[in-house]
Amino acid sequence: MKKIQIFEPAMCCPTGLCGVGIDPELLRMSTMLNNLKKNGVEIERFNLTSSPMEFINNKTVNKYINENGVDVLPVTVVDGEISVSGRYPTNEEIVRYLGISVSTIDSQPKVAKVRRGR
């Protein structure tokens, strides 16, 4: 399976899902990554604020940011090569990179039905 890493801009928390206005794209990414994890697929995600050494230690990302600035973030690296920059990968791109079914990403968590007493 391919190794996928996502290098994100500085955010107040590791997922960016905090504060009053939640970015729908960050919510999509978190949901997708959680669904993948539940199905045994891990994608590494690094935030510039909480994991700055990952940006320094990854020579490809470090060089790319030094040449183009942090406005190119987020950057998606697949098997050591930059595949997407300036945006998050689509669900379809992730499916293609991993060679998995789209249902692995789109599966919704089961919500328990609450029965009210009479």
C-alpha positions, -999 to 999 in steps of 0.1 A, spaced: 0 0 0 12 35 -8 24 58 20 4 90 21 13 121 42 -5 154 44 14 185 55 -10 212 66 -7 249 73 -4 262 109 -37 256 128 -48 260 163 -52 223 169 -40 191 151 -72 188 130 -83 224 126 -117 215 139 -119 240 167 -133 274 172 -166 288 160 -164 285 122 -154 250 111 -140 247 76 -161 221 58 -130 208 39 -112 201 72 -144 183 84 -144 162 52 -107 153 57 -111 144 93 -142 122 85 -124 105 56 -92 99 77 -113 85 106 -132 62 82 -99 50 67 -84 44 101 -115 23 111 -108 2 80 -71 -3 89 -57 24 66 -34 51 81 -26 84 64 -1 106 83 -12 142 89 12 169 100 2 204 112 29 231 109 21 243 144 22 210 162 47 190 141 73 215 127 101 190 127 82 168 102 83 197 78 120 202 84 129 165 82 110 158 50 135 171 24 109 171 -4 84 192 15 111 214 31 125 223 -3 91 228 -18 80 252 9 114 271 8 110 276 -29 73 284 -29 63 296 5 38 283 30 9 293 8 13 260 -11 0 242 20 -16 217 24 7 194 5 0 157 -1 30 134 -5 25 99 -20 54 76 -17 78 105 -12 66 126 -41 43 157 -40 11 148 -57 -12 177 -46 -5 211 -33 -25 241 -24 -56 220 -15 -65 187 1 -68 156 -20 -103 146 -31 -118 114 -19 -114 101 -55 -77 109 -55 -72 91 -22 -91 60 -35 -69 60 -66 -37 64 -46 -46 36 -22 -64 13 -47 -93 9 -24 -131 11 -27 -148 45 -23 -171 29 3 -140 26 26 -139 64 27 -176 73 25 -188 49 51 -208 68 77 -205 59 113 -235 40 126 -257 61 148 -277 43 175 -314 50 174 -327 63 207 -360 48 218 -380 70 240 -400 55 269 -438 58 269 
